[in-house]
Amino acid sequence: MTEISTDTRPARFPELVPMVRPTVEADAEMEVAVKEILRSGMLTNGRYVREFEEAACAYLGVGHAVAVSNCTTGLMLVLRCLEVAGDVVVPSFTFMASGHAIGWAGNRVRFADSDSRTWTLDPDAVAPLVPDAAGVLAVHTFGVPCDTASLQELCDSRGVPLIIDAAHGFGSRYPDGTMVGGKGAAEVFSLSPTKTLSTGEGGLITTNDGALAAKLRTARDYGNPGDYDSLFFGLNGRMTEVSGFMGVHALKRFSRWLEIRRSLAERYRSRLGGLPGLEVQAVPEGAASSYKDLGIRVDPARFGMNRDVLADRLGRENVSTRKYFSPALHQQTAYRDVPAGAELSVTEELAASMITLPLYSHMSARVVDEICDLIREIHATAQKAGGKAS
């Protein structure tokens, strides 16, 4: 039954605090570049797209970067260019695009469970599925790097590719100190408005395999090598020049934006740390998250209310939240005919118990503090009421 509020006092925040808001610094340089692009008539795959690819390679420390129209298209192209045919293991606790890309590339989805602390694909859950798999698609959940070392070892034992959905991971670092972007056969970033680095819409495939990069460049242009004799079934996956310039422009500022974002995320973690019934996502020792999202897991028995009630209480105070990823992939209608084939208990617990809180690089520390204070007050009220709101 939906709880009916009789509270008539003003909301804590006079205006809605959004879950996310793209950080874009529009200036004279951007205005001049957009006008130049429009006058040139070269609106896709031109100078700025190439400049963005080169700048991304330098920032990430990878050999090759291929800009595409979006991350989902990038994943589809990687699967096709690697000639993956058969079952592909993927976490069920992920955004729907991870599974959709596998299906659109003509492969079958095999779901695996996630680690209860990092919320990323659990290698122990993948191990029994690898012998019958044609590939593994791992995910850097909310920007926390997945265990690529263990996953790569499993893939190597079977001779299948490890592909990484790095949609959330631009700016993240692996425990070995390298930037996310250079592991597996390829990593694919999203550059949509909700991501840490945005080009409006767009995606970026990174790899250290020169032959794969060359094939991907052909694949993003219908499989056309330039003479209109298509070599294979490709897609229109080209990035626009405006998006390419936005990428070049944003990368010059990205380190500062990322530093602010991480400081805000750590502020959340510090101020909510120790609050009974709340758990934050673990980051592996030595690694660094991009904090595309700041998620908290709610234990109703200890916190005093469940995730849904907390989300409702925050919503009344004009604080946006999102129930990522609920339902999980294996619970969604589109995947109703996919056999479970594996234990997914952690996934189901995560899907039922976590929400993400507002976070973006130009958010003020004061707003973070007020949201944390509000959550603490809600918890205290629930404790006084004996936890009956769960």
C-alpha positions in Angstrom: 0.0 0.0 0.0 1.3 3.4 -0.9 2.0 5.6 2.1 0.0 8.9 2.0 1.7 11.9 3.4 -0.1 14.5 5.5 3.1 16.6 5.8 2.4 20.2 4.5 5.7 21.8 5.4 8.0 23.0 2.5 10.3 20.5 0.9 13.9 20.6 2.1 15.1 21.8 -1.3 13.0 24.5 -3.0 13.9 23.1 -6.4 14.5 19.5 -7.6 18.0 18.2 -7.1 18.6 16.2 -10.3 20.2 12.8 -10.3 22.7 13.9 -12.8 23.4 17.0 -14.9 26.0 17.1 -17.7 28.9 19.3 -17.0 29.6 21.4 -20.1 31.5 24.7 -20.2 30.1 26.6 -23.2 32.5 29.4 -24.2 33.7 31.4 -27.2 35.9 28.6 -28.4 33.0 26.3 -28.6 30.8 28.8 -30.4 33.6 29.5 -33.0 34.2 25.8 -33.6 30.5 24.9 -34.1 30.1 27.7 -36.6 33.3 26.5 -38.4 31.9 22.9 -38.5 28.6 24.1 -40.0 30.3 26.2 -42.6 32.7 23.4 -43.6 29.9 21.0 -44.6 32.0 18.1 -43.0 29.6 17.1 -40.3 30.8 13.5 -39.4 34.1 11.7 -39.1 36.2 14.8 -39.8 39.0 16.8 -38.2 37.5 17.1 -34.7 36.6 13.4 -34.5 40.2 12.5 -35.3 41.5 15.0 -32.8 39.2 13.6 -30.1 40.4 10.0 -30.8 44.0 11.1 -30.6 43.4 13.1 -27.4 41.5 10.2 -25.8 44.4 7.8 -26.7 46.8 10.1 -24.9 44.7 10.6 -21.9 43.9 6.9 -21.5 47.3 5.5 -22.5 45.9 3.2 -25.2 47.0 2.4 -28.7 43.8 3.1 -30.6 40.5 4.9 -30.0 37.5 4.6 -32.4 34.8 7.2 -31.9 31.2 6.0 -32.6 27.7 7.2 -32.4 27.0 5.6 -29.0 28.2 2.9 -26.6 25.6 0.3 -27.6 26.6 0.5 -31.2 30.2 0.3 -30.2 29.6 -3.0 -28.3 27.7 -4.4 -31.3 30.5 -3.5 -33.6 33.2 -5.1 -31.3 31.2 -8.3 -31.1 30.8 -8.4 -34.8 34.4 -7.5 -35.7 35.7 -10.1 -33.3 33.3 -12.6 -35.0 31.9 -13.7 -31.7 29.3 -16.4 -32.3 27.5 -18.2 -29.5 26.8 -17.5 -25.9 28.2 -14.4 -24.3 28.4 -14.2 -20.5 27.2 -10.9 -19.0 26.2 -9.7 -15.6 22.5 -9.4 -15.0 23.1 -6.4 -12.8 23.7 -3.9 -15.5 21.9 -1.5 -17.8 19.8 -3.1 -20.5 22.2 -1.9 -23.3 24.8 -4.5 -22.2 22.4 -7.4 -23.0 20.8 -5.7 -26.0 24.1 -5.4 -27.8 24.7 -9.1 -27.4 21.3 -9.9 -28.9 21.6 -7.4 -31.7 25.0 -8.9 -32.6 23.2 -12.2 -33.1 24.5 -13.9 -29.9 22.8 -15.5 -26.9 22.9 -14.0 -23.5 24.1 -16.0 -20.5 23.6 -14.3 -17.2 26.2 -14.4 -14.3 26.0 -13.0 -10.8 27.8 -10.0 -9.4 30.2 -9.6 -6.4 28.3 -8.5 -3.3 30.9 -5.9 -2.4 32.0 -4.3 -5.7 28.7 -5.0 -7.6 30.7 -6.0 -10.6 30.8 -9.3 -12.5 32.0 -12.1 -10.2 34.7 -14.2 -11.8 33.7 -17.2 -9.6 30.2 -17.0 -11.1 31.6 -16.7 -14.6 34.0 -19.7 -14.2 31.4 -22.5 -14.7 29.9 -20.7 -17.7 33.1 -20.1 -19.7 33.6 -23.6 -21.1 30.4 -23.2 -23.1 30.8 -19.5 -23.9 32.0 -17.6 -27.0 32.9 -14.6 -25.0 32.5 -12.6 -21.8 31.1 -9.0 -21.6 32.1 -7.5 -18.3 30.9 -4.1 -16.9 32.6 -1.4 -14.8 29.5 -0.9 -12.7 29.0 2.8 -11.7 32.7 3.3 -12.6 34.2 0.7 -10.3 36.7 -1.4 -12.4 35.7 -5.0 -12.6 38.2 -7.8 -11.9 39.7 -7.9 -15.4 42.8 -9.9 -14.3 40.7 -12.9 -13.2 38.2 -12.6 -16.0 41.0 -12.4 -18.6 42.6 -15.6 -17.2 39.2 -17.4 -17.5 38.8 -16.2 -21.1 42.4 -17.1 -22.0 41.8 -20.6 -20.7 38.9 -21.0 -23.1 40.4 -19.0 -25.9 37.5 -16.5 -26.1 37.6 -12.7 -26.0 37.0 -10.5 -23.0 35.0 -7.4 -24.0 34.4 -4.6 -21.5 31.4 -2.4 -21.3 33.2 0.7 -19.9 30.1 2.9 -20.3 30.5 4.2 -16.7 34.3 4.1 -16.6 35.9 7.1 -18.3 38.4 8.3 -15.7 38.5 5.1 -13.6 41.8 3.4 -12.8 42.7 -0.3 -12.4 44.5 -1.6 -9.3 47.7 -1.7 -11.4 47.5 2.0 -11.9 46.6 2.0 -15.5 43.6 3.9 -16.8 40.4 1.9 -17.7 40.4 1.5 -21.5 43.3 -0.8 -22.2 42.2 -4.2 -20.9 40.5 -7.1 -22.7 40.1 -7.2 -26.5 38.4 -3.8 -26.3 36.7 -1.4 -23.9 33.7 0.7 -24.9 32.8 4.0 -23.3 29.5 5.9 -23.3 29.7 9.7 -23.8 26.0 10.3 -23.3 24.7 13.2 -21.1 24.7 11.1 -17.9 28.4 10.1 -18.1 31.5 11.6 -16.6 32.7 12.8 -20.0 29.9 13.7 -22.4 29.9 14.7 -26.1 26.1 15.0 -26.1 25.7 11.6 -27.5 28.5 9.3 -28.5 30.7 6.4 -27.7 34.4 5.5 -27.8 36.0 2.1 -28.4 39.5 1.7 -27.1 41.9 -1.2 -27.9 45.6 -2.0 -28.2 44.9 -4.2 -31.2 45.7 -2.3 -34.4 44.0 -4.8 -36.7 40.8 -4.7 -34.7 40.8 -0.9 -34.6 41.2 -0.7 -38.4 38.3 -3.2 -38.8 36.2 -1.1 -36.4 36.8 2.0 -38.4 35.4 0.3 -41.5 32.6 -1.3 -39.5 31.3 2.1 -38.2 30.8 3.2 -41.8 28.6 0.3 -43.0 31.6 -1.9 -43.6 32.6 0.4 -46.5 36.4 0.7 -46.9 35.9 3.8 -49.0 35.2 2.3 -52.4 31.6 1.4 -51.7 32.3 -2.3 -51.9 31.3 -3.2 -48.4 33.5 -5.9 -46.9 31.0 -7.1 -44.3 27.8 -6.1 -42.6 28.6 -2.9 -40.7 26.5 -0.1 -39.3 26.2 3.6 -39.4 28.1 4.2 -36.2 29.8 7.5 -37.1 30.3 10.3 -34.6 29.3 13.8 -35.5 32.0 16.6 -35.8 30.1 18.7 -33.1 30.4 15.7 -30.7 34.0 15.3 -31.7 34.8 18.9 -30.8 32.8 18.6 -27.6 35.1 15.7 -26.7 38.3 17.6 -27.4 36.9 20.6 -25.5 35.8 18.5 -22.5 39.0 16.5 -22.3 41.0 19.7 -21.6 38.9 20.2 -18.5 38.1 16.6 -17.5 40.8 16.1 -14.9 39.5 19.0 -12.9 35.9 17.9 -13.3 36.8 14.3 -12.2 38.7 15.6 -9.2 35.6 17.5 -8.0 33.3 14.5 -8.7 35.5 12.2 -6.7 35.7 14.7 -3.8 31.9 14.9 -3.7 31.6 11.1 -3.8 34.1 10.7 -0.9 32.1 13.4 0.9 29.0 11.2 0.6 30.9 8.1 1.6 32.4 9.8 4.7 29.2 11.4 5.9 27.0 8.4 5.4 29.7 5.9 6.6 28.8 4.1 9.8 25.1 4.8 9.4 23.4 1.5 10.3 21.8 -0.3 7.3 23.5 1.7 4.6 26.3 0.1 2.5 28.3 1.8 -0.2 29.9 0.1 -3.2 33.4 -1.2 -2.5 36.3 0.0 -4.7 39.2 -2.6 -5.0 42.4 -1.6 -3.2 44.6 0.5 -5.5 41.8 1.2 -8.0 39.9 4.4 -8.5 36.2 4.8 -9.5 35.0 7.5 -11.9 31.8 7.6 -9.7 29.5 7.8 -12.6 26.9 7.1 -9.9 27.0 7.1 -6.1 25.0 4.0 -5.0 23.9 3.0 -1.6 22.4 -0.3 -0.5 19.6 -0.2 2.1 19.1 -3.0 4.7 15.5 -2.3 6.0 16.1 -4.3 9.2 18.9 -2.1 10.3 18.1 1.2 8.6 14.5 1.2 9.7 12.9 1.3 6.2 13.4 -0.2 2.8 14.9 1.3 -0.3 11.5 2.2 -1.8 10.4 4.1 1.3 13.7 6.0 1.5 13.4 7.0 -2.1 9.9 8.2 -1.5 11.0 10.3 1.5 13.9 11.8 -0.4 11.6 12.5 -3.3 9.2 14.5 -1.1 12.2 16.7 -0.2 13.0 17.3 -3.9 15.9 14.9 -3.9 16.0 12.7 -7.0 17.1 9.0 -6.8 17.1 6.1 -9.2 16.6 2.4 -8.6 19.6 1.0 -10.5 19.3 -1.7 -11.9 15.8 -2.7 -10.9 14.5 -4.8 -12.4 17.8 -6.6 -13.3 18.2 -7.9 -16.8 17.0 -11.4 -16.2 13.9 -10.0 -14.6 13.0 -7.8 -17.6 10.3 -8.7 -20.1 12.7 -8.7 -23.0 14.7 -11.5 -21.4 11.8 -13.6 -20.2 12.8 -16.5 -22.6 16.5 -16.5 -21.6 17.2 -19.5 -19.3 18.6 -18.4 -15.9 21.3 -21.0 -16.0 23.0 -19.7 -12.9 22.5 -18.5 -9.3 21.7 -14.8 -9.3 21.0 -14.2 -5.7 23.4 -11.2 -5.3 21.9 -9.6 -8.4 18.4 -9.9 -7.0 19.4 -8.5 -3.6 21.1 -5.6 -5.2 18.2 -4.9 -7.6 15.8 -4.9 -4.6 17.9 -2.8 -2.1 19.9 -0.1 -3.8 19.4 3.5 -5.0 21.7 6.1 -6.5 22.0 9.6 -5.1 22.5 12.9 -7.0 26.0 13.4 -8.2 27.6 15.6 -10.9 30.8 17.6 -11.3 29.4 21.1 -10.8 27.2 20.0 -7.8 28.0 22.0 -4.6 29.4 20.4 -1.5 26.7 22.1 0.5 24.0 20.2 -1.3 25.8 16.9 -0.7 26.0 17.8 3.0 22.3 18.6 3.2 21.3 15.4 1.5 23.5 13.4 3.9 22.0 15.3 6.9 18.5 14.5 5.5 19.2 10.8 5.2 20.5 10.8 8.7 17.3 12.5 9.9 15.1 10.1 8.0 17.0 7.2 9.6 16.7 8.7 13.1 12.9 9.2 12.6 12.6 5.6 11.4 14.4 4.3 14.5 12.2 6.3 16.8 9.1 4.8 15.0 10.5 1.3 15.5 11.3 0.7 11.8 7.6 0.3 10.9 8.1 2.1 7.5 9.7 -0.9 5.9 
